[in-house]
Amino acid sequence: MGEDPGRCAWAVGWLMLTRVVNLATGAERFYSLMPEDAVKAAYLQDKGDHSTWLYSKRYVHIVRGRWSVSAGDWAALWSEDQRAPFPDGVSRL
């Protein structure tokens, strides 16, 4: 797949990848999670917490905007039509 700066997630078959960007450093991470969970994972991993099986019990202040979700410096985009396929056959958030 080609690089598209406006695309933050791809769905191929059953696999969805969410791109999470650190707005302070420009670092990118990709997760096979919904945007809120992906941002939470990036934030916690950045803080040194790699106990993924405990993430559902961890509190992270998530800021939900109309088209974005963020925690600390980590952010991902989403949209209401996130499951709608685009003409190129790839769904994006």
PDB file of N, CA, C and O in Angstrom:
ATOM      1  N   MET A   1       0.850  -1.181   0.000  1.00  0.00           N
ATOM      2  CA  MET A   1       0.000   0.000   0.000  1.00  0.00           C
ATOM      3  C   MET A   1       0.889   1.235   0.000  1.00  0.00           C
ATOM      4  O   MET A   1       1.895   1.279   0.708  1.00  0.00           O
ATOM      5  N   GLY A   2       0.527   2.223  -0.781  1.00  0.00           N
ATOM      6  CA  GLY A   2       1.290   3.466  -0.836  1.00  0.00           C
ATOM      7  C   GLY A   2       1.057   4.333   0.381  1.00  0.00           C
ATOM      8  O   GLY A   2       0.056   4.186   1.083  1.00  0.00           O
ATOM      9  N   GLU A   3       1.968   5.218   0.620  1.00  0.00           N
ATOM     10  CA  GLU A   3       1.865   6.123   1.762  1.00  0.00           C
ATOM     11  C   GLU A   3       0.860   7.222   1.456  1.00  0.00           C
ATOM     12  O   GLU A   3       0.971   7.903   0.436  1.00  0.00           O
ATOM     13  N   ASP A   4      -0.096   7.391   2.313  1.00  0.00           N
ATOM     14  CA  ASP A   4      -1.103   8.432   2.187  1.00  0.00           C
ATOM     15  C   ASP A   4      -1.166   9.151   3.523  1.00  0.00           C
ATOM     16  O   ASP A   4      -1.690   8.583   4.482  1.00  0.00           O
ATOM     17  N   PRO A   5      -0.657  10.378   3.634  1.00  0.00           N
ATOM     18  CA  PRO A   5      -0.610  11.049   4.924  1.00  0.00           C
ATOM     19  C   PRO A   5      -1.972  11.268   5.560  1.00  0.00           C
ATOM     20  O   PRO A   5      -2.061  11.454   6.773  1.00  0.00           O
ATOM     21  N   GLY A   6      -3.043  11.251   4.759  1.00  0.00           N
ATOM     22  CA  GLY A   6      -4.375  11.446   5.310  1.00  0.00           C
ATOM     23  C   GLY A   6      -4.980  10.170   5.852  1.00  0.00           C
ATOM     24  O   GLY A   6      -6.014  10.212   6.520  1.00  0.00           O
ATOM     25  N   ARG A   7      -4.366   9.051   5.584  1.00  0.00           N
ATOM     26  CA  ARG A   7      -4.920   7.772   5.997  1.00  0.00           C
ATOM     27  C   ARG A   7      -4.331   7.389   7.349  1.00  0.00           C
ATOM     28  O   ARG A   7      -3.113   7.403   7.528  1.00  0.00           O
ATOM     29  N   CYS A   8      -5.192   7.047   8.295  1.00  0.00           N
ATOM     30  CA  CYS A   8      -4.679   6.699   9.603  1.00  0.00           C
ATOM     31  C   CYS A   8      -4.925   5.242   9.942  1.00  0.00           C
ATOM     32  O   CYS A   8      -4.358   4.738  10.912  1.00  0.00           O
ATOM     33  N   ALA A   9      -5.753   4.549   9.172  1.00  0.00           N
ATOM     34  CA  ALA A   9      -5.984   3.130   9.443  1.00  0.00           C
ATOM     35  C   ALA A   9      -6.369   2.428   8.157  1.00  0.00           C
ATOM     36  O   ALA A   9      -6.950   3.026   7.251  1.00  0.00           O
ATOM     37  N   TRP A  10      -6.041   1.173   8.096  1.00  0.00           N
ATOM     38  CA  TRP A  10      -6.377   0.366   6.929  1.00  0.00           C
ATOM     39  C   TRP A  10      -7.072  -0.892   7.408  1.00  0.00           C
ATOM     40  O   TRP A  10      -6.745  -1.415   8.473  1.00  0.00           O
ATOM     41  N   ALA A  11      -8.025  -1.380   6.638  1.00  0.00           N
ATOM     42  CA  ALA A  11      -8.666  -2.653   6.942  1.00  0.00           C
ATOM     43  C   ALA A  11      -8.486  -3.546   5.727  1.00  0.00           C
ATOM     44  O   ALA A  11      -8.947  -3.227   4.631  1.00  0.00           O
ATOM     45  N   VAL A  12      -7.821  -4.649   5.931  1.00  0.00           N
ATOM     46  CA  VAL A  12      -7.603  -5.609   4.863  1.00  0.00           C
ATOM     47  C   VAL A  12      -8.133  -6.931   5.374  1.00  0.00           C
ATOM     48  O   VAL A  12      -7.570  -7.524   6.295  1.00  0.00           O
ATOM     49  N   GLY A  13      -9.230  -7.396   4.765  1.00  0.00           N
ATOM     50  CA  GLY A  13      -9.878  -8.584   5.302  1.00  0.00           C
ATOM     51  C   GLY A  13     -10.398  -8.273   6.688  1.00  0.00           C
ATOM     52  O   GLY A  13     -11.195  -7.351   6.860  1.00  0.00           O
ATOM     53  N   TRP A  14      -9.964  -9.019   7.665  1.00  0.00           N
ATOM     54  CA  TRP A  14     -10.403  -8.800   9.033  1.00  0.00           C
ATOM     55  C   TRP A  14      -9.414  -7.975   9.842  1.00  0.00           C
ATOM     56  O   TRP A  14      -9.705  -7.623  10.985  1.00  0.00           O
ATOM     57  N   LEU A  15      -8.260  -7.660   9.281  1.00  0.00           N
ATOM     58  CA  LEU A  15      -7.228  -6.942  10.014  1.00  0.00           C
ATOM     59  C   LEU A  15      -7.339  -5.439   9.811  1.00  0.00           C
ATOM     60  O   LEU A  15      -7.319  -4.961   8.677  1.00  0.00           O
ATOM     61  N   MET A  16      -7.453  -4.699  10.890  1.00  0.00           N
ATOM     62  CA  MET A  16      -7.479  -3.248  10.824  1.00  0.00           C
ATOM     63  C   MET A  16      -6.252  -2.719  11.550  1.00  0.00           C
ATOM     64  O   MET A  16      -5.972  -3.123  12.679  1.00  0.00           O
ATOM     65  N   LEU A  17      -5.531  -1.834  10.916  1.00  0.00           N
ATOM     66  CA  LEU A  17      -4.384  -1.198  11.549  1.00  0.00           C
ATOM     67  C   LEU A  17      -4.708   0.265  11.793  1.00  0.00           C
ATOM     68  O   LEU A  17      -5.166   0.968  10.892  1.00  0.00           O
ATOM     69  N   THR A  18      -4.473   0.714  12.998  1.00  0.00           N
ATOM     70  CA  THR A  18      -4.659   2.114  13.355  1.00  0.00           C
ATOM     71  C   THR A  18      -3.289   2.748  13.528  1.00  0.00           C
ATOM     72  O   THR A  18      -2.442   2.238  14.262  1.00  0.00           O
ATOM     73  N   ARG A  19      -3.084   3.859  12.847  1.00  0.00           N
ATOM     74  CA  ARG A  19      -1.832   4.594  12.979  1.00  0.00           C
ATOM     75  C   ARG A  19      -1.982   5.602  14.110  1.00  0.00           C
ATOM     76  O   ARG A  19      -2.906   6.415  14.115  1.00  0.00           O
ATOM     77  N   VAL A  20      -1.064   5.540  15.067  1.00  0.00           N
ATOM     78  CA  VAL A  20      -1.051   6.466  16.196  1.00  0.00           C
ATOM     79  C   VAL A  20       0.231   7.282  16.067  1.00  0.00           C
ATOM     80  O   VAL A  20       1.314   6.726  15.884  1.00  0.00           O
ATOM     81  N   VAL A  21       0.101   8.591  16.163  1.00  0.00           N
ATOM     82  CA  VAL A  21       1.232   9.491  15.959  1.00  0.00           C
ATOM     83  C   VAL A  21       1.518  10.262  17.242  1.00  0.00           C
ATOM     84  O   VAL A  21       0.601  10.750  17.903  1.00  0.00           O
ATOM     85  N   ASN A  22       2.795  10.366  17.582  1.00  0.00           N
ATOM     86  CA  ASN A  22       3.213  11.211  18.693  1.00  0.00           C
ATOM     87  C   ASN A  22       3.354  12.626  18.133  1.00  0.00           C
ATOM     88  O   ASN A  22       4.235  12.885  17.313  1.00  0.00           O
ATOM     89  N   LEU A  23       2.506  13.520  18.563  1.00  0.00           N
ATOM     90  CA  LEU A  23       2.477  14.872  18.012  1.00  0.00           C
ATOM     91  C   LEU A  23       3.693  15.706  18.414  1.00  0.00           C
ATOM     92  O   LEU A  23       3.962  16.736  17.795  1.00  0.00           O
ATOM     93  N   ALA A  24       4.423  15.284  19.426  1.00  0.00           N
ATOM     94  CA  ALA A  24       5.613  16.010  19.854  1.00  0.00           C
ATOM     95  C   ALA A  24       6.856  15.587  19.077  1.00  0.00           C
ATOM     96  O   ALA A  24       7.729  16.406  18.790  1.00  0.00           O
ATOM     97  N   THR A  25       6.926  14.283  18.735  1.00  0.00           N
ATOM     98  CA  THR A  25       8.141  13.769  18.094  1.00  0.00           C
ATOM     99  C   THR A  25       7.938  13.322  16.653  1.00  0.00           C
ATOM    100  O   THR A  25       8.906  13.190  15.903  1.00  0.00           O
ATOM    101  N   GLY A  26       6.696  13.088  16.260  1.00  0.00           N
ATOM    102  CA  GLY A  26       6.416  12.575  14.925  1.00  0.00           C
ATOM    103  C   GLY A  26       6.525  11.065  14.818  1.00  0.00           C
ATOM    104  O   GLY A  26       6.314  10.507  13.741  1.00  0.00           O
ATOM    105  N   ALA A  27       6.851  10.392  15.920  1.00  0.00           N
ATOM    106  CA  ALA A  27       6.959   8.934  15.914  1.00  0.00           C
ATOM    107  C   ALA A  27       5.593   8.320  15.605  1.00  0.00           C
ATOM    108  O   ALA A  27       4.557   8.844  16.013  1.00  0.00           O
ATOM    109  N   GLU A  28       5.608   7.207  14.881  1.00  0.00           N
ATOM    110  CA  GLU A  28       4.378   6.510  14.523  1.00  0.00           C
ATOM    111  C   GLU A  28       4.414   5.093  15.069  1.00  0.00           C
ATOM    112  O   GLU A  28       5.467   4.458  15.134  1.00  0.00           O
ATOM    113  N   ARG A  29       3.246   4.615  15.459  1.00  0.00           N
ATOM    114  CA  ARG A  29       3.071   3.228  15.866  1.00  0.00           C
ATOM    115  C   ARG A  29       1.786   2.731  15.222  1.00  0.00           C
ATOM    116  O   ARG A  29       0.834   3.491  15.048  1.00  0.00           O
ATOM    117  N   PHE A  30       1.766   1.456  14.872  1.00  0.00           N
ATOM    118  CA  PHE A  30       0.588   0.851  14.256  1.00  0.00           C
ATOM    119  C   PHE A  30       0.075  -0.262  15.159  1.00  0.00           C
ATOM    120  O   PHE A  30       0.847  -1.073  15.672  1.00  0.00           O
ATOM    121  N   TYR A  31      -1.242  -0.284  15.344  1.00  0.00           N
ATOM    122  CA  TYR A  31      -1.888  -1.264  16.209  1.00  0.00           C
ATOM    123  C   TYR A  31      -3.086  -1.865  15.493  1.00  0.00           C
ATOM    124  O   TYR A  31      -3.754  -1.187  14.713  1.00  0.00           O
ATOM    125  N   SER A  32      -3.355  -3.128  15.756  1.00  0.00           N
ATOM    126  CA  SER A  32      -4.569  -3.760  15.231  1.00  0.00           C
ATOM    127  C   SER A  32      -5.670  -3.623  16.283  1.00  0.00           C
ATOM    128  O   SER A  32      -6.228  -4.607  16.769  1.00  0.00           O
ATOM    129  N   LEU A  33      -5.958  -2.363  16.614  1.00  0.00           N
ATOM    130  CA  LEU A  33      -6.952  -1.998  17.623  1.00  0.00           C
ATOM    131  C   LEU A  33      -7.778  -0.831  17.111  1.00  0.00           C
ATOM    132  O   LEU A  33      -7.384  -0.145  16.167  1.00  0.00           O
ATOM    133  N   MET A  34      -8.919  -0.611  17.736  1.00  0.00           N
ATOM    134  CA  MET A  34      -9.705   0.581  17.453  1.00  0.00           C
ATOM    135  C   MET A  34      -8.904   1.789  17.952  1.00  0.00           C
ATOM    136  O   MET A  34      -8.053   1.644  18.830  1.00  0.00           O
ATOM    137  N   PRO A  35      -9.172   2.989  17.396  1.00  0.00           N
ATOM    138  CA  PRO A  35      -8.359   4.164  17.726  1.00  0.00           C
ATOM    139  C   PRO A  35      -8.195   4.456  19.218  1.00  0.00           C
ATOM    140  O   PRO A  35      -7.082   4.751  19.654  1.00  0.00           O
ATOM    141  N   GLU A  36      -9.259   4.384  20.013  1.00  0.00           N
ATOM    142  CA  GLU A  36      -9.127   4.687  21.444  1.00  0.00           C
ATOM    143  C   GLU A  36      -8.191   3.701  22.135  1.00  0.00           C
ATOM    144  O   GLU A  36      -7.350   4.102  22.940  1.00  0.00           O
ATOM    145  N   ASP A  37      -8.333   2.415  21.823  1.00  0.00           N
ATOM    146  CA  ASP A  37      -7.467   1.411  22.431  1.00  0.00           C
ATOM    147  C   ASP A  37      -6.035   1.546  21.936  1.00  0.00           C
ATOM    148  O   ASP A  37      -5.091   1.326  22.695  1.00  0.00           O
ATOM    149  N   ALA A  38      -5.866   1.905  20.666  1.00  0.00           N
ATOM    150  CA  ALA A  38      -4.530   2.074  20.100  1.00  0.00           C
ATOM    151  C   ALA A  38      -3.811   3.254  20.753  1.00  0.00           C
ATOM    152  O   ALA A  38      -2.625   3.158  21.070  1.00  0.00           O
ATOM    153  N   VAL A  39      -4.512   4.353  20.955  1.00  0.00           N
ATOM    154  CA  VAL A  39      -3.920   5.521  21.603  1.00  0.00           C
ATOM    155  C   VAL A  39      -3.557   5.199  23.053  1.00  0.00           C
ATOM    156  O   VAL A  39      -2.494   5.590  23.534  1.00  0.00           O
ATOM    157  N   LYS A  40      -4.429   4.499  23.732  1.00  0.00           N
ATOM    158  CA  LYS A  40      -4.158   4.099  25.112  1.00  0.00           C
ATOM    159  C   LYS A  40      -2.913   3.217  25.171  1.00  0.00           C
ATOM    160  O   LYS A  40      -2.064   3.402  26.044  1.00  0.00           O
ATOM    161  N   ALA A  41      -2.798   2.265  24.254  1.00  0.00           N
ATOM    162  CA  ALA A  41      -1.634   1.372  24.223  1.00  0.00           C
ATOM    163  C   ALA A  41      -0.352   2.157  23.953  1.00  0.00           C
ATOM    164  O   ALA A  41       0.658   1.937  24.621  1.00  0.00           O
ATOM    165  N   ALA A  42      -0.382   3.059  22.992  1.00  0.00           N
ATOM    166  CA  ALA A  42       0.807   3.856  22.676  1.00  0.00           C
ATOM    167  C   ALA A  42       1.225   4.694  23.875  1.00  0.00           C
ATOM    168  O   ALA A  42       2.409   4.772  24.202  1.00  0.00           O
ATOM    169  N   TYR A  43       0.263   5.315  24.522  1.00  0.00           N
ATOM    170  CA  TYR A  43       0.550   6.155  25.693  1.00  0.00           C
ATOM    171  C   TYR A  43       1.181   5.326  26.814  1.00  0.00           C
ATOM    172  O   TYR A  43       2.206   5.713  27.376  1.00  0.00           O
ATOM    173  N   LEU A  44       0.567   4.187  27.136  1.00  0.00           N
ATOM    174  CA  LEU A  44       1.081   3.364  28.228  1.00  0.00           C
ATOM    175  C   LEU A  44       2.454   2.781  27.897  1.00  0.00           C
ATOM    176  O   LEU A  44       3.326   2.723  28.763  1.00  0.00           O
ATOM    177  N   GLN A  45       2.649   2.351  26.654  1.00  0.00           N
ATOM    178  CA  GLN A  45       3.951   1.808  26.263  1.00  0.00           C
ATOM    179  C   GLN A  45       5.025   2.888  26.301  1.00  0.00           C
ATOM    180  O   GLN A  45       6.173   2.614  26.649  1.00  0.00           O
ATOM    181  N   ASP A  46       4.656   4.109  25.947  1.00  0.00           N
ATOM    182  CA  ASP A  46       5.604   5.219  26.016  1.00  0.00           C
ATOM    183  C   ASP A  46       6.034   5.483  27.456  1.00  0.00           C
ATOM    184  O   ASP A  46       7.150   5.941  27.705  1.00  0.00           O
ATOM    185  N   LYS A  47       5.141   5.191  28.401  1.00  0.00           N
ATOM    186  CA  LYS A  47       5.436   5.367  29.829  1.00  0.00           C
ATOM    187  C   LYS A  47       6.153   4.150  30.413  1.00  0.00           C
ATOM    188  O   LYS A  47       6.474   4.140  31.602  1.00  0.00           O
ATOM    189  N   GLY A  48       6.410   3.119  29.593  1.00  0.00           N
ATOM    190  CA  GLY A  48       7.128   1.936  30.053  1.00  0.00           C
ATOM    191  C   GLY A  48       6.255   0.785  30.503  1.00  0.00           C
ATOM    192  O   GLY A  48       6.769  -0.225  30.982  1.00  0.00           O
ATOM    193  N   ASP A  49       4.936   0.915  30.360  1.00  0.00           N
ATOM    194  CA  ASP A  49       4.009  -0.143  30.758  1.00  0.00           C
ATOM    195  C   ASP A  49       3.733  -1.036  29.549  1.00  0.00           C
ATOM    196  O   ASP A  49       3.047  -0.623  28.614  1.00  0.00           O
ATOM    197  N   HIS A  50       4.261  -2.247  29.568  1.00  0.00           N
ATOM    198  CA  HIS A  50       4.059  -3.184  28.462  1.00  0.00           C
ATOM    199  C   HIS A  50       3.193  -4.368  28.880  1.00  0.00           C
ATOM    200  O   HIS A  50       3.188  -5.400  28.209  1.00  0.00           O
ATOM    201  N   SER A  51       2.466  -4.225  29.975  1.00  0.00           N
ATOM    202  CA  SER A  51       1.571  -5.276  30.475  1.00  0.00           C
ATOM    203  C   SER A  51       0.225  -5.167  29.767  1.00  0.00           C
ATOM    204  O   SER A  51      -0.768  -4.745  30.360  1.00  0.00           O
ATOM    205  N   THR A  52       0.203  -5.552  28.495  1.00  0.00           N
ATOM    206  CA  THR A  52      -0.997  -5.346  27.677  1.00  0.00           C
ATOM    207  C   THR A  52      -2.232  -6.028  28.246  1.00  0.00           C
ATOM    208  O   THR A  52      -3.343  -5.542  28.035  1.00  0.00           O
ATOM    209  N   TRP A  53      -2.076  -7.125  28.952  1.00  0.00           N
ATOM    210  CA  TRP A  53      -3.209  -7.835  29.513  1.00  0.00           C
ATOM    211  C   TRP A  53      -3.878  -7.040  30.637  1.00  0.00           C
ATOM    212  O   TRP A  53      -4.982  -7.380  31.063  1.00  0.00           O
ATOM    213  N   LEU A  54      -3.218  -5.990  31.117  1.00  0.00           N
ATOM    214  CA  LEU A  54      -3.797  -5.158  32.176  1.00  0.00           C
ATOM    215  C   LEU A  54      -4.328  -3.817  31.667  1.00  0.00           C
ATOM    216  O   LEU A  54      -4.868  -3.037  32.452  1.00  0.00           O
ATOM    217  N   TYR A  55      -4.186  -3.538  30.385  1.00  0.00           N
ATOM    218  CA  TYR A  55      -4.570  -2.225  29.853  1.00  0.00           C
ATOM    219  C   TYR A  55      -6.043  -1.904  30.104  1.00  0.00           C
ATOM    220  O   TYR A  55      -6.384  -0.744  30.337  1.00  0.00           O
ATOM    221  N   SER A  56      -6.917  -2.902  30.063  1.00  0.00           N
ATOM    222  CA  SER A  56      -8.341  -2.620  30.278  1.00  0.00           C
ATOM    223  C   SER A  56      -8.608  -2.098  31.686  1.00  0.00           C
ATOM    224  O   SER A  56      -9.632  -1.459  31.923  1.00  0.00           O
ATOM    225  N   LYS A  57      -7.693  -2.365  32.626  1.00  0.00           N
ATOM    226  CA  LYS A  57      -7.855  -1.903  34.010  1.00  0.00           C
ATOM    227  C   LYS A  57      -7.131  -0.592  34.281  1.00  0.00           C
ATOM    228  O   LYS A  57      -7.311   0.001  35.344  1.00  0.00           O
ATOM    229  N   ARG A  58      -6.327  -0.137  33.351  1.00  0.00           N
ATOM    230  CA  ARG A  58      -5.551   1.091  33.528  1.00  0.00           C
ATOM    231  C   ARG A  58      -6.391   2.305  33.138  1.00  0.00           C
ATOM    232  O   ARG A  58      -7.069   2.303  32.110  1.00  0.00           O
ATOM    233  N   TYR A  59      -6.336   3.339  33.972  1.00  0.00           N
ATOM    234  CA  TYR A  59      -7.023   4.584  33.616  1.00  0.00           C
ATOM    235  C   TYR A  59      -6.056   5.477  32.850  1.00  0.00           C
ATOM    236  O   TYR A  59      -4.943   5.749  33.301  1.00  0.00           O
ATOM    237  N   VAL A  60      -6.500   5.920  31.694  1.00  0.00           N
ATOM    238  CA  VAL A  60      -5.763   6.893  30.895  1.00  0.00           C
ATOM    239  C   VAL A  60      -6.774   7.951  30.480  1.00  0.00           C
ATOM    240  O   VAL A  60      -7.839   7.623  29.958  1.00  0.00           O
ATOM    241  N   HIS A  61      -6.451   9.199  30.707  1.00  0.00           N
ATOM    242  CA  HIS A  61      -7.340  10.288  30.309  1.00  0.00           C
ATOM    243  C   HIS A  61      -7.318  10.400  28.785  1.00  0.00           C
ATOM    244  O   HIS A  61      -6.334  10.850  28.198  1.00  0.00           O
ATOM    245  N   ILE A  62      -8.409   9.987  28.161  1.00  0.00           N
ATOM    246  CA  ILE A  62      -8.553  10.011  26.706  1.00  0.00           C
ATOM    247  C   ILE A  62      -9.374  11.235  26.328  1.00  0.00           C
ATOM    248  O   ILE A  62     -10.451  11.460  26.879  1.00  0.00           O
ATOM    249  N   VAL A  63      -8.873  12.013  25.403  1.00  0.00           N
ATOM    250  CA  VAL A  63      -9.601  13.177  24.898  1.00  0.00           C
ATOM    251  C   VAL A  63     -10.198  12.785  23.552  1.00  0.00           C
ATOM    252  O   VAL A  63      -9.482  12.400  22.628  1.00  0.00           O
ATOM    253  N   ARG A  64     -11.518  12.890  23.457  1.00  0.00           N
ATOM    254  CA  ARG A  64     -12.225  12.530  22.230  1.00  0.00           C
ATOM    255  C   ARG A  64     -12.696  13.788  21.519  1.00  0.00           C
ATOM    256  O   ARG A  64     -13.507  14.550  22.044  1.00  0.00           O
ATOM    257  N   GLY A  65     -12.183  13.988  20.340  1.00  0.00           N
ATOM    258  CA  GLY A  65     -12.630  15.095  19.512  1.00  0.00           C
ATOM    259  C   GLY A  65     -13.596  14.579  18.454  1.00  0.00           C
ATOM    260  O   GLY A  65     -13.930  13.394  18.434  1.00  0.00           O
ATOM    261  N   ARG A  66     -14.035  15.454  17.592  1.00  0.00           N
ATOM    262  CA  ARG A  66     -14.962  15.028  16.541  1.00  0.00           C
ATOM    263  C   ARG A  66     -14.302  14.027  15.592  1.00  0.00           C
ATOM    264  O   ARG A  66     -14.944  13.063  15.174  1.00  0.00           O
ATOM    265  N   TRP A  67     -13.040  14.239  15.249  1.00  0.00           N
ATOM    266  CA  TRP A  67     -12.344  13.388  14.280  1.00  0.00           C
ATOM    267  C   TRP A  67     -11.066  12.781  14.840  1.00  0.00           C
ATOM    268  O   TRP A  67     -10.302  12.166  14.096  1.00  0.00           O
ATOM    269  N   SER A  68     -10.817  12.942  16.134  1.00  0.00           N
ATOM    270  CA  SER A  68      -9.568  12.434  16.691  1.00  0.00           C
ATOM    271  C   SER A  68      -9.779  11.925  18.108  1.00  0.00           C
ATOM    272  O   SER A  68     -10.787  12.208  18.756  1.00  0.00           O
ATOM    273  N   VAL A  69      -8.808  11.176  18.557  1.00  0.00           N
ATOM    274  CA  VAL A  69      -8.757  10.699  19.931  1.00  0.00           C
ATOM    275  C   VAL A  69      -7.298  10.813  20.346  1.00  0.00           C
ATOM    276  O   VAL A  69      -6.402  10.506  19.560  1.00  0.00           O
ATOM    277  N   SER A  70      -7.052  11.257  21.586  1.00  0.00           N
ATOM    278  CA  SER A  70      -5.670  11.449  22.007  1.00  0.00           C
ATOM    279  C   SER A  70      -5.507  11.183  23.498  1.00  0.00           C
ATOM    280  O   SER A  70      -6.452  11.251  24.284  1.00  0.00           O
ATOM    281  N   ALA A  71      -4.263  10.878  23.846  1.00  0.00           N
ATOM    282  CA  ALA A  71      -3.845  10.723  25.244  1.00  0.00           C
ATOM    283  C   ALA A  71      -2.410  11.216  25.302  1.00  0.00           C
ATOM    284  O   ALA A  71      -1.539  10.691  24.610  1.00  0.00           O
ATOM    285  N   GLY A  72      -2.166  12.216  26.120  1.00  0.00           N
ATOM    286  CA  GLY A  72      -0.833  12.810  26.158  1.00  0.00           C
ATOM    287  C   GLY A  72      -0.484  13.351  24.775  1.00  0.00           C
ATOM    288  O   GLY A  72      -1.277  14.075  24.172  1.00  0.00           O
ATOM    289  N   ASP A  73       0.688  13.005  24.275  1.00  0.00           N
ATOM    290  CA  ASP A  73       1.121  13.450  22.948  1.00  0.00           C
ATOM    291  C   ASP A  73       0.688  12.504  21.839  1.00  0.00           C
ATOM    292  O   ASP A  73       0.948  12.788  20.670  1.00  0.00           O
ATOM    293  N   TRP A  74       0.037  11.390  22.160  1.00  0.00           N
ATOM    294  CA  TRP A  74      -0.337  10.379  21.175  1.00  0.00           C
ATOM    295  C   TRP A  74      -1.750  10.626  20.657  1.00  0.00           C
ATOM    296  O   TRP A  74      -2.661  10.897  21.438  1.00  0.00           O
ATOM    297  N   ALA A  75      -1.932  10.533  19.343  1.00  0.00           N
ATOM    298  CA  ALA A  75      -3.245  10.804  18.738  1.00  0.00           C
ATOM    299  C   ALA A  75      -3.487   9.907  17.535  1.00  0.00           C
ATOM    300  O   ALA A  75      -2.553   9.472  16.862  1.00  0.00           O
ATOM    301  N   ALA A  76      -4.765   9.640  17.279  1.00  0.00           N
ATOM    302  CA  ALA A  76      -5.198   8.905  16.090  1.00  0.00           C
ATOM    303  C   ALA A  76      -6.467   9.568  15.576  1.00  0.00           C
ATOM    304  O   ALA A  76      -7.202  10.197  16.337  1.00  0.00           O
ATOM    305  N   LEU A  77      -6.716   9.423  14.286  1.00  0.00           N
ATOM    306  CA  LEU A  77      -7.914   9.965  13.661  1.00  0.00           C
ATOM    307  C   LEU A  77      -8.951   8.865  13.491  1.00  0.00           C
ATOM    308  O   LEU A  77      -8.612   7.684  13.420  1.00  0.00           O
ATOM    309  N   TRP A  78     -10.214   9.262  13.427  1.00  0.00           N
ATOM    310  CA  TRP A  78     -11.289   8.322  13.151  1.00  0.00           C
ATOM    311  C   TRP A  78     -12.406   9.070  12.448  1.00  0.00           C
ATOM    312  O   TRP A  78     -12.405  10.300  12.396  1.00  0.00           O
ATOM    313  N   SER A  79     -13.340   8.336  11.917  1.00  0.00           N
ATOM    314  CA  SER A  79     -14.519   8.954  11.318  1.00  0.00           C
ATOM    315  C   SER A  79     -15.701   8.017  11.485  1.00  0.00           C
ATOM    316  O   SER A  79     -15.537   6.837  11.794  1.00  0.00           O
ATOM    317  N   GLU A  80     -16.884   8.554  11.280  1.00  0.00           N
ATOM    318  CA  GLU A  80     -18.090   7.752  11.442  1.00  0.00           C
ATOM    319  C   GLU A  80     -18.200   6.670  10.389  1.00  0.00           C
ATOM    320  O   GLU A  80     -18.862   5.657  10.619  1.00  0.00           O
ATOM    321  N   ASP A  81     -17.573   6.855   9.245  1.00  0.00           N
ATOM    322  CA  ASP A  81     -17.666   5.859   8.170  1.00  0.00           C
ATOM    323  C   ASP A  81     -16.448   4.941   8.160  1.00  0.00           C
ATOM    324  O   ASP A  81     -16.026   4.489   7.096  1.00  0.00           O
ATOM    325  N   GLN A  82     -15.884   4.661   9.322  1.00  0.00           N
ATOM    326  CA  GLN A  82     -14.638   3.909   9.392  1.00  0.00           C
ATOM    327  C   GLN A  82     -14.750   2.511   8.798  1.00  0.00           C
ATOM    328  O   GLN A  82     -13.728   1.937   8.422  1.00  0.00           O
ATOM    329  N   ARG A  83     -15.919   1.952   8.701  1.00  0.00           N
ATOM    330  CA  ARG A  83     -16.061   0.624   8.137  1.00  0.00           C
ATOM    331  C   ARG A  83     -16.509   0.648   6.676  1.00  0.00           C
ATOM    332  O   ARG A  83     -16.647  -0.405   6.053  1.00  0.00           O
ATOM    333  N   ALA A  84     -16.732   1.825   6.136  1.00  0.00           N
ATOM    334  CA  ALA A  84     -17.171   1.922   4.740  1.00  0.00           C
ATOM    335  C   ALA A  84     -15.979   1.757   3.805  1.00  0.00           C
ATOM    336  O   ALA A  84     -14.982   2.463   3.958  1.00  0.00           O
ATOM    337  N   PRO A  85     -16.056   0.846   2.845  1.00  0.00           N
ATOM    338  CA  PRO A  85     -14.929   0.661   1.945  1.00  0.00           C
ATOM    339  C   PRO A  85     -14.773   1.844   1.000  1.00  0.00           C
ATOM    340  O   PRO A  85     -15.762   2.416   0.542  1.00  0.00           O
ATOM    341  N   PHE A  86     -13.567   2.195   0.721  1.00  0.00           N
ATOM    342  CA  PHE A  86     -13.246   3.258  -0.215  1.00  0.00           C
ATOM    343  C   PHE A  86     -13.048   2.643  -1.597  1.00  0.00           C
ATOM    344  O   PHE A  86     -12.889   1.428  -1.706  1.00  0.00           O
ATOM    345  N   PRO A  87     -13.053   3.450  -2.649  1.00  0.00           N
ATOM    346  CA  PRO A  87     -12.946   2.911  -3.997  1.00  0.00           C
ATOM    347  C   PRO A  87     -11.730   2.026  -4.228  1.00  0.00           C
ATOM    348  O   PRO A  87     -11.769   1.133  -5.075  1.00  0.00           O
ATOM    349  N   ASP A  88     -10.653   2.258  -3.490  1.00  0.00           N
ATOM    350  CA  ASP A  88      -9.457   1.430  -3.685  1.00  0.00           C
ATOM    351  C   ASP A  88      -9.556   0.090  -2.947  1.00  0.00           C
ATOM    352  O   ASP A  88      -8.594  -0.678  -2.921  1.00  0.00           O
ATOM    353  N   GLY A  89     -10.721  -0.188  -2.346  1.00  0.00           N
ATOM    354  CA  GLY A  89     -10.935  -1.454  -1.664  1.00  0.00           C
ATOM    355  C   GLY A  89     -10.393  -1.489  -0.250  1.00  0.00           C
ATOM    356  O   GLY A  89     -10.403  -2.543   0.386  1.00  0.00           O
ATOM    357  N   VAL A  90      -9.926  -0.375   0.251  1.00  0.00           N
ATOM    358  CA  VAL A  90      -9.353  -0.307   1.596  1.00  0.00           C
ATOM    359  C   VAL A  90     -10.220   0.623   2.424  1.00  0.00           C
ATOM    360  O   VAL A  90     -10.553   1.722   1.981  1.00  0.00           O
ATOM    361  N   SER A  91     -10.586   0.196   3.617  1.00  0.00           N
ATOM    362  CA  SER A  91     -11.326   1.056   4.523  1.00  0.00           C
ATOM    363  C   SER A  91     -10.346   1.894   5.305  1.00  0.00           C
ATOM    364  O   SER A  91      -9.243   1.445   5.617  1.00  0.00           O
ATOM    365  N   ARG A  92     -10.739   3.101   5.620  1.00  0.00           N
ATOM    366  CA  ARG A  92      -9.869   3.919   6.454  1.00  0.00           C
ATOM    367  C   ARG A  92     -10.658   4.601   7.543  1.00  0.00           C
ATOM    368  O   ARG A  92     -11.863   4.821   7.415  1.00  0.00           O
ATOM    369  N   LEU A  93      -9.975   4.929   8.603  1.00  0.00           N
ATOM    370  CA  LEU A  93     -10.610   5.631   9.717  1.00  0.00           C
ATOM    371  C   LEU A  93     -10.533   7.113   9.504  1.00  0.00           C
ATOM    372  O   LEU A  93     -11.014   7.882  10.336  1.00  0.00           O
TER     373      LEU A  93
END
